[in-house]
């Protein structure tokens, strides 16, 4: 350690996702199972809860952002769920297109969806490694 003061990473605050239309984005994420923590339409932001944690996904309107995937690789945010295959069935039943069928990974299963602006949200479980899960 040096003589200089250093900062400490304490945890996540919010993950910001750019969207083109706040009402449409909130509707999409509510269909995907998220609940709204707060919404400030005048400021073009809404915060979505993720579990019992205070940080969440912050939707932020960006002027000129159309409803199509961006020309660059999309940010991927993965969230832990108890059962990713069940999440896939429920997302599909809510009219949300899966990017692919659920995939087996080293720790369990995962599935991804994209919002109308190309932000990718993954849902993953720890069914193969339950000792790593948030709850057993």
N, C-alpha and C positions, 0 to 999 in steps of 0.2 A: 504494500500500500504506500502511496506517495504522501508527501506533506500537504498536497492540495486537497481542498474539500471536494468531496464527490457527492453526487446525487444518488438517491436510492429509488429503484423502481418498486412501487408499492402495489401495483395492480392496474387493471384496465379501468379507464373512465368510461367512454363510449366508443363504439365503432361507428364512424360516419359513413352513410351510404348516400350517394348523390341520386336524386330522383327528379323527374321533370314535372310531376303533378302530385301534390301532397295528398289530396283526397283519394286519388287512384292508388297511390302507394300504400296509404293506410288501409284501404279496402283489400288490397292484395295480401298484405301481411296479416290482417285479421283473418282472412280465409285460410292462411297458412298456420293459424293457431297462436299468433302473437296477441298480447293485449297491450293497449296503449297506456304508457305511464303518464305522459302528458302530451299535449298538443298545443302549439302556438302558431296558428295559421298566419297571423300577421308577419311573423318572423320566418315562415316557411320551414318550420321544423316540427317533428314529432318524435318522441322517444318511445321505443318499444321495450317492454320488459322481457328479460331472459331469466327464467327461474326466479329465485328469491333474491337475486343480486341487484344492487342499486344500478350499476352500469348496465347499459343495454345497447340496442342498435338505434342510432340517431339518424332518422331520415331527414335530409336537407335538400330543399329545392335548389337546383342549379339552373339558371336561365339558359334557355336554348338546348336543353338536354331532351332529345326526342325519345320516343319509345322504341328503341332498337339497341341491340348490344353495341357498346363502344368499339372503336377500331383497335383498342389495346386489350391485352389479356385482362380479364375481369378479376377483381379482388374476390377472394374466397374466404368466407367466414363459416366455420364449422361449429355447430352447437351440439352438446351432448343430450341425448334423449335415452329413455329406457329401452326402446326397441325401434331401430331405424326402419325395419321392414314394415312395422305397423304404421310408423309415421308416413312412409311412402304410400300406403293404402289410403290413409286419411287425407293426405295432400291431393292425391289423384281424385278422390271422392269429392273434394272441395273445388275441383276444376283447375287445379294447378298442375301444369305439365312437369313431369320429371325430366331431368336432363338425360338420364339413363336409368336402367333398372338398378335396384339396390345391389351393391357390390360387397363382396366379402373382403375384409382387410384383416391385418394381423390381430387387431384388438376386438373385432366384431363385424358389424355391418355399417354401411354408409349409403346415403342417397343425397343427390343435390337437385336444387331447383334454381331458377333464375327469375328475378323480377322483370318487369317490362323494360327496365333500363340496363339490364345485363349484369346486375349485382348477383353473385352466386352465393346461396346459403346452403350449407351442407348440414345434414343431420346424421350423427354417428352414435353408435352405442358401444359398450364394452362387454358385450355378451361372451366373448372369448377370453377376456381378461377382467373379470368382475372386481378383482382387487384394486384395479385402477379407476373404477367408476366412482362418481360422487356419492352414490348411495347403492347399497348392495341389496 
